[in-house]
Amino acid sequence: MSLTEINFDGIVGPSHNYAGLSLGNIASASNAGDTSYPRAAALQGLGKMRHNLGLGLTQGFLLPLPRPNGAFLGAIGADGSEDRRLLAAAWSASSMWTANAATVSPAPDTADGRCHLTAANLVTMPHRSQEWPDTVKQLRIAFADAAHFAVHDAVPACFGDEGAANHMRMGSAHGAPGIEIFVYGKSGGPFPARQHEQASRAVARLHGLDPARTLFVEQNPEAIAAGAFHNDVVAVANERVLFTHEQAFADPESTYAAIRAALPEAEIVVVPADAVSLADAIKSYLFNAQLLTLPSGEQGLVIPLEAWEHPRVRAWLDTMLASNGPIRRVLPVDVRQSMANGGGPACLRLRVVADPATVDPRFLLDEAKIARIEAVVAAHWPEAIRPDQLGDPALADQVIAARCALLAAVDLSELA
């Protein structure tokens, strides 16, 4: 079996809007009430997928969840008198950020030699907490081969779990046994710490991970308070490389020492706060990047244009590239519509190390399938949505019809 890293990007759903529902997400709050552009957002996301496919990487996708979510509205007894934020929650397209779909442990790390996926419960935010049952349904189709995959329901909702956005894996190669790093929060000033330590420990147990190769690390409360609502806003790892802000972890030196003890070949690239402040890192989403192993063996960093265009971040990146360090290429992409709602390139993808032959091929991309999806988006996705349009019956019909057209185009109508 040939294991490789597959990035499953979320297709931006037709109800993409800026309702500002995510407490602690500065970009989401800053753009609340603005007009969104779902068609442009979905095409930007597909453009990133095409970009990565063009690099020679294996690329998959996950589909938008059913929206507006009538079951959620029924469960809260919605009758039009409820808070508009609850209505907006039922319309949220936040499942596009598949880094929050699940936590993934590849087969080389697990006791039974299968790749394990545990859906995230996302309990701290109403608009996200409703996602996991539909996410599990989709994951159980994409990864239905029980000889190679185990898909778990979310951990109990009393323990907040945000999925892969607070989880990193390092190792000598994707297909070799690795170390898994779970990052949890305790406090974040005015903002909630979304990842509970016990949720992380539960996922590790469910996946059958070796305790000697599993680390539990506290996120820096200052980072949470500054707007790093997930660890992937301040740190990202790939194979032997950790790329991190100096202020990402509560005890950075102990964290680095534990990583090096478990993985002696680890290379840790630390961006100092005096070069790129926490505020700069969060505004630019420098670390919410895809750190990838390219077919050449080099490591490349797929960053949002906002990071490339930020003068202090760009200066640091130029210095890094000139230093002959482990990250050899920086690859900017345009995902501005996602960025405006608080999600960069890393948020948009779920990393799964597996043999592509064991995955349902309907979830894997090639140029022809991207073109087919783009045609559906161009024909059916709303061009623009104002937050005050949420709840409009005609818009709801358009959103539902658009998703159904996409399901038909990729032969996954069983998810309707």
C-alpha positions in Angstrom: 0.0 0.0 0.0 1.4 3.4 -1.0 0.6 6.1 1.5 0.5 9.7 0.5 -0.9 12.9 1.9 -4.3 13.8 0.4 -5.7 17.3 1.1 -9.5 17.3 1.1 -10.6 20.9 0.6 -14.1 22.1 1.4 -16.1 23.4 -1.5 -17.5 26.8 -0.4 -21.2 26.4 -0.1 -23.9 28.5 -1.9 -25.0 30.1 1.4 -21.6 31.6 2.2 -22.3 34.8 4.1 -20.8 37.2 6.6 -22.9 37.0 9.7 -20.0 37.4 12.2 -20.9 34.3 14.2 -17.5 33.2 15.3 -16.5 34.8 18.7 -12.7 35.3 18.9 -12.3 35.2 15.1 -11.3 38.8 14.4 -11.8 38.6 10.6 -15.2 37.2 11.0 -16.2 39.8 13.5 -14.7 42.7 11.4 -16.6 41.8 8.3 -19.9 41.0 10.0 -22.8 42.5 8.0 -20.8 42.8 4.8 -22.1 41.4 1.5 -20.6 38.1 0.6 -19.9 36.6 -2.8 -20.5 32.9 -2.7 -19.8 32.3 -6.4 -16.4 34.1 -6.2 -15.6 32.3 -2.9 -16.2 28.8 -4.3 -14.3 29.6 -7.5 -11.4 30.9 -5.4 -11.4 27.7 -3.4 -11.4 25.6 -6.5 -8.6 27.7 -7.9 -6.5 26.8 -4.8 -7.3 23.1 -5.4 -6.3 23.4 -9.1 -3.1 25.2 -8.0 -2.1 22.4 -5.6 -3.1 19.7 -8.1 -0.8 21.5 -10.6 2.0 21.1 -8.1 1.7 17.3 -8.6 -0.1 16.8 -5.3 -3.1 14.5 -4.7 -6.2 16.6 -4.1 -9.6 15.7 -2.8 -12.7 17.6 -1.7 -15.6 17.5 0.7 -19.1 18.8 -0.1 -21.1 21.6 1.5 -23.5 20.4 4.1 -27.3 20.9 3.7 -28.3 24.5 4.2 -30.4 26.1 5.5 -30.5 23.5 8.2 -34.3 22.9 8.8 -33.6 20.3 11.5 -31.6 22.9 13.5 -34.4 25.5 13.2 -37.0 22.9 14.2 -34.9 21.9 17.2 -34.9 25.5 18.5 -38.6 26.0 17.7 -37.8 28.8 15.2 -40.9 30.8 14.4 -39.4 34.1 13.2 -39.1 35.6 16.7 -35.7 34.1 17.5 -32.4 36.0 17.5 -31.3 36.6 14.0 -27.9 35.0 14.9 -29.7 31.7 15.3 -31.3 32.0 11.9 -27.8 32.8 10.5 -26.4 29.7 12.2 -28.8 27.6 10.2 -27.5 29.1 7.0 -23.8 29.0 7.8 -21.4 27.7 5.2 -18.7 27.2 7.8 -18.2 23.5 6.9 -16.1 24.8 4.0 -13.3 24.9 6.6 -12.6 21.2 6.6 -9.6 21.5 9.0 -12.4 21.5 11.6 -14.2 18.5 10.1 -12.3 15.8 12.0 -9.0 14.8 13.6 -7.0 12.3 11.5 -4.5 9.7 12.6 -2.8 7.8 9.8 -2.4 4.0 9.8 1.3 4.0 10.8 0.4 5.7 14.1 -2.6 3.6 15.2 -2.8 0.4 17.2 -4.9 -1.4 14.5 -3.0 -0.1 11.5 -6.0 1.7 10.1 -6.4 5.4 9.4 -8.8 6.8 12.1 -11.0 9.9 11.7 -13.0 11.4 14.6 -15.5 14.1 13.6 -15.2 17.3 15.6 -18.1 18.3 17.8 -17.4 22.1 17.4 -19.6 22.6 20.5 -18.4 26.1 21.4 -20.2 27.8 18.4 -23.9 27.1 17.6 -23.4 27.5 13.9 -20.7 24.8 13.9 -22.0 22.5 16.5 -24.7 21.3 14.2 -22.3 20.1 11.5 -20.8 16.8 12.8 -23.7 14.3 12.0 -23.7 15.4 8.3 -19.9 15.4 8.4 -19.8 11.8 9.6 -22.2 10.8 7.0 -19.9 12.2 4.3 -16.7 10.8 5.8 -18.3 7.3 6.1 -18.9 7.4 2.3 -15.5 8.8 1.4 -13.6 6.4 3.7 -15.9 3.4 3.6 -13.2 0.8 3.3 -13.3 -0.7 6.8 -10.0 -2.5 6.1 -8.2 0.8 5.9 -10.3 3.4 7.8 -12.3 3.8 11.0 -14.6 6.8 11.2 -15.8 7.8 14.7 -18.6 9.9 15.9 -17.8 13.1 17.7 -16.6 13.0 21.4 -19.3 14.0 23.9 -20.3 17.6 23.6 -19.2 18.5 27.1 -15.7 18.4 25.8 -15.1 21.0 23.0 -13.2 19.5 20.0 -12.3 21.6 17.0 -10.6 18.9 15.0 -7.4 19.1 12.9 -7.1 22.8 13.4 -5.7 22.0 16.8 -3.7 18.9 15.8 -0.4 18.5 14.1 1.6 15.4 13.0 5.3 15.2 12.4 7.5 12.4 11.2 10.4 11.4 8.9 7.9 10.9 6.1 4.1 10.8 5.7 4.1 7.0 5.4 6.4 6.4 8.4 5.3 6.3 12.1 4.9 9.8 13.4 4.3 11.9 16.5 0.9 13.5 17.0 0.7 16.9 18.8 -2.7 17.9 20.3 -2.9 21.6 21.2 -5.5 22.6 23.7 -6.5 25.8 25.4 -7.4 26.9 28.9 -8.2 30.6 28.6 -8.1 33.4 26.1 -9.0 36.6 27.8 -12.4 37.7 26.4 -12.5 34.7 24.0 -13.3 31.0 24.6 -10.6 28.4 24.4 -12.2 26.1 21.9 -10.1 22.9 22.3 -10.6 21.0 25.5 -7.7 18.9 26.8 -10.0 16.0 27.6 -11.4 16.1 24.0 -7.8 15.7 22.7 -7.1 12.9 25.0 -10.3 11.1 24.1 -9.5 11.3 20.4 -6.0 9.9 21.1 -7.5 7.0 22.9 -10.1 6.3 20.2 -7.3 6.3 17.6 -5.2 3.9 19.6 -2.1 6.2 19.6 1.1 5.3 21.3 1.4 7.5 24.5 5.1 7.8 24.0 4.6 9.4 20.6 1.6 11.6 21.5 2.0 15.1 22.9 -0.6 17.3 24.6 0.5 21.0 24.5 -1.2 24.1 25.9 -1.8 27.0 23.5 -0.5 30.3 24.7 -3.5 32.2 26.3 -2.0 35.4 24.8 -2.4 34.0 21.3 -6.0 33.1 21.9 -6.7 36.5 23.3 -5.1 38.1 20.3 -7.4 36.2 17.9 -5.7 32.8 17.4 -8.9 30.9 18.0 -7.3 27.8 16.6 -3.7 26.6 16.8 -3.4 26.6 13.0 -3.5 30.4 13.1 -0.1 30.4 14.8 1.6 27.1 13.9 1.7 24.4 11.2 3.7 21.2 10.9 4.7 18.9 8.0 6.9 15.8 8.3 10.0 16.8 10.1 9.3 20.6 10.1 7.4 22.7 12.6 6.7 26.3 11.5 5.6 28.3 14.4 5.2 31.8 15.9 7.3 32.4 19.0 4.2 33.0 21.1 2.1 30.0 19.8 2.5 27.8 22.9 2.2 28.4 26.6 5.6 26.8 27.3 7.5 26.9 23.9 10.8 25.6 25.1 9.3 22.6 26.8 7.2 22.0 23.7 10.2 22.1 21.4 12.2 19.8 23.7 9.4 17.2 23.8 9.1 17.3 20.0 12.9 16.8 19.6 12.9 14.0 22.1 10.2 12.1 20.2 11.5 13.1 16.8 15.3 13.8 16.9 15.4 14.9 13.2 12.7 17.6 13.8 13.5 21.1 12.4 11.7 23.9 14.2 11.4 27.2 12.4 10.4 29.9 14.9 9.2 33.3 13.7 10.2 35.8 16.4 7.6 38.3 17.7 10.0 41.2 17.1 9.9 40.4 13.3 6.3 39.4 13.0 4.0 40.3 15.9 1.1 38.2 16.9 -1.2 40.9 15.5 0.6 40.7 12.1 0.5 36.9 12.1 -3.2 36.9 12.8 -4.1 39.6 10.4 -2.0 38.1 7.5 -2.7 34.4 8.4 0.9 33.6 7.8 0.7 30.4 9.7 -2.7 29.4 8.4 -0.9 28.0 5.5 -0.4 24.6 3.8 3.0 23.3 4.6 3.5 20.6 2.0 6.0 18.1 0.7 6.3 18.8 -3.0 7.1 15.9 -5.5 10.7 17.2 -5.6 11.0 16.5 -1.9 11.2 20.2 -1.0 8.8 21.7 1.4 6.6 24.5 0.1 4.3 26.9 2.0 1.0 27.8 0.4 0.0 31.2 1.9 -2.8 33.6 1.4 -2.1 36.7 -0.7 -2.7 38.8 2.4 0.5 37.3 3.9 2.6 37.9 0.8 1.4 41.5 0.6 2.0 42.3 4.2 5.3 44.3 4.4 6.7 42.9 7.6 5.6 39.3 6.9 7.0 39.5 3.3 10.3 40.8 4.7 10.5 37.8 7.0 9.6 35.4 4.3 12.2 36.8 2.0 14.8 36.4 4.8 13.7 32.8 5.4 14.0 31.9 1.7 17.5 33.4 1.6 18.6 31.4 4.6 18.5 27.9 2.9 16.2 26.5 5.6 13.8 23.6 5.3 11.0 25.6 3.7 12.2 26.2 0.1 9.2 27.7 -1.7 6.5 30.2 -0.8 3.3 29.9 -2.9 0.7 32.7 -2.6 -3.0 31.9 -3.4 -6.1 34.1 -3.6 -8.7 33.0 -1.1 -9.9 36.5 -0.1 -13.6 35.6 0.3 -12.6 32.8 2.8 -10.1 35.1 4.5 -12.7 37.8 5.1 -14.7 35.2 7.1 -11.7 34.1 9.1 -10.3 31.1 7.2 -7.1 30.8 5.2 -5.5 28.0 3.1 -5.0 25.7 6.1 -8.6 26.1 7.3 -9.9 25.0 3.9 -8.3 21.6 4.0 -8.3 18.3 5.9 -5.1 16.3 5.6 -5.5 12.5 5.3 -2.5 10.2 4.8 -3.8 7.2 2.9 -3.5 5.2 -0.3 -5.7 7.1 -2.8 -6.9 3.7 -4.1 -8.6 3.0 -0.8 -10.7 6.3 -1.0 -14.0 6.6 -2.7 -12.9 8.0 -6.1 -15.8 10.4 -6.3 -14.1 12.5 -3.6 -10.8 12.8 -5.6 -10.1 15.6 -8.0 -8.7 15.8 -11.5 -8.8 18.7 -14.0 -12.0 17.4 -15.6 -13.8 17.2 -12.3 -12.7 20.6 -11.2 -14.0 22.0 -14.5 -17.3 20.3 -14.0 -17.7 21.6 -10.5 -16.7 25.1 -11.6 -19.5 25.0 -14.3 -22.0 24.1 -11.6 -20.8 26.9 -9.3 -20.9 29.5 -12.2 -24.5 28.4 -13.1 -26.1 28.0 -9.7 -24.2 29.7 -6.8 -25.6 33.1 -5.8 -23.5 35.9 -6.9 -24.0 37.9 -3.7 -25.7 37.5 -0.3 -26.4 40.2 2.2 -26.9 39.0 5.8 -30.5 40.5 5.8 -31.4 38.1 3.0 -30.9 35.1 5.2 -34.3 33.5 5.7 -35.6 34.6 2.3 -37.6 31.6 0.8 -36.4 32.3 -2.7 -32.8 32.4 -1.7 -33.3 29.2 0.3 -34.7 27.5 -2.8 -31.7 28.7 -4.8 -29.2 27.5 -2.2 -30.8 24.0 -2.0 -31.1 23.7 -5.8 -27.4 24.7 -6.2 -26.2 22.1 -3.8 -28.4 19.4 -5.4 -26.9 20.3 -8.8 -23.4 19.9 -7.4 -24.3 16.5 -5.8 -25.6 15.3 -9.2 -22.5 16.5 -11.0 -20.1 14.5 -8.8 -22.5 11.5 -8.5 -23.1 11.8 -4.8 -26.9 12.4 -4.7 -27.1 10.1 -1.8 -26.0 13.0 0.3 -29.0 15.1 -0.6 
